[in-house]
């Protein structure tokens, strides 16, 4: 399955791009509206993109009343990214969601200061609140991401999303001050790929959960490498800003069927069957 990484595509603004995917992952929704961090909050670097958006979103009530009905009109399988700052925040939002493909629990945003409960506690609370599939989005910044993967699997997660951005800093070459108003931001792009592959490989070895691999994917070869390391699905992130036709380009290179069929080609199934242990 080919998805977008949360926050890297607005399906209502670019529906034609979204329809190249097998499903659309929303921007993270929190219980209350968030304006996010002060600008500037996006910076390009020689190593990838830094962002410090800070989970800006309209909040749960407006999302459910306005945004979700519009997204349903696109007739795409919807994955809803859910965030919060305690287990109850996540669980209350999950309980309000119905008739969507899956819920992605965002435990890994590096651009907010509030501390969340442990991932396993949140998954357990959400499992009690909804029968929908729950994918835990984990950070490779944790010293043992496989340990976290095992904990969320035990708590009731149905899958993993790996990985989110990693904290980075860029300086203005003239002033030598941080480029982003917040200072640090989340690094994404090709430089993230080796870290993401390592996380996917470790979590695949640690659990039997299906994995959505993401982080630096720009080519068909990248997709193959994520599958070989243990991912069952992949998500495109930063590449969508520079190349909105990346999903079609990658499908064409791999010979993958179009989204309305939603099956991997025999070639990709072979790659997946031969995944490293």
Order of alpha helices (4+ residues) and beta strands (2+ residues): beta-alpha-beta-beta-beta-alpha-beta-alpha-beta-alpha-beta-alpha-beta-beta-beta-alpha-beta-alpha-beta-alpha-alpha-alpha
